[in-house]
Amino acid sequence: MRITPYAIVTLIGAALLASGCQRSTVAQKHSPAKVDSTEVKGIMRVTLEARAAERIGLQTAAVQEETVGGVTRKVVPYGAVMYDTKGETWTFTSQGSLAFVRHPVLVEDIVGDKAILAEGPPAGTLVVVVGAAELMAAEHKYGL
């Protein structure tokens, strides 16, 4: 008995149909963080679902102004300062409704658990103190 190529293709097709290997719809991957572009090149807005913010223990604090060495400086908790792979310093500022944007800061000094800033967001701006690493990962597509 001789098996033709047509018979082989027919048998493979029948086997695939019988095994359930039919065309199916692939489920969309769920992400607890939405990343959108901003007006600044290379800076993304990260918006978290409420459950994601709760899961990472997200906490914010306001940028304060304090007199340091006779000069008024902006001060943030040291936990609000993030370092990128080039050694640049950043903080995530709150844009309201669980949306955050990375903002450059220039750290002048670190005293205890406070970072004294030479440059940074205005006083009163909410910055992320706990959960910033997860926001950085989400912004750079490492997942959350």
PyMOL commands that set and color helices and strands:
alter all, ss='L'
color gray80, all
select helices_A, chain A and resi 5-19+50-55+78-80+132-139
alter helices_A, ss='H'
color red, helices_A
select strands_A, chain A and resi 33-37+44-48+59-62+64-68+71-77+82-83+89-94+99-104+106-111+114-119+126-130
alter strands_A, ss='S'
color yellow, strands_A
deselect
rebuild
show_as cartoon
